[in-house]
């Protein structure tokens, strides 16, 4: 009988540990999901900042008088691309 009591006691301990571990897994999964969402937000912000930086480079290149022709041409090309993107967006929105 004593062996059965010990086994039952050990089983209760194991079940408690199992439930605790299940809760830890759920908590870690939630934390993982939160970190993934934060990483995605940060990535989107990085992409936007890179795009903004390219726009600033373009604007700067157009403002600088003593810039070489290659940089000026690249800046004009980027500006033309931006204008084309805006025009396409307006076209899509008006449909």
HUZIBEL-V395489 format. One line per field, one symbol per residue. ss: DSSP state (a for helix, b for strand, c for the rest). psi: psi as a letter, one per 40 degrees, with the letter a starting at -180 (. if undefined). burial: # if it has 9 or more other C-alpha atoms within 8 Angstrom, else .. Layout:
ss: ???
psi: ???
burial: ???
This chain:
ss: caaaaaaaaaaaaaaaaaaaaaaaaaaaaaaaaaaaaaaaaaaaaaaaaaaaaaaaaaaaaaacccccaaaaaaaaaaaaaaaaaaaaaaaaaac
psi: dddddddddddddddddddddddddddddddddddddddddddddddddddddddddddddddhdfiiddddddddddddddddddddddddde.
burial: ......................................................#.###.##........##..##.##................
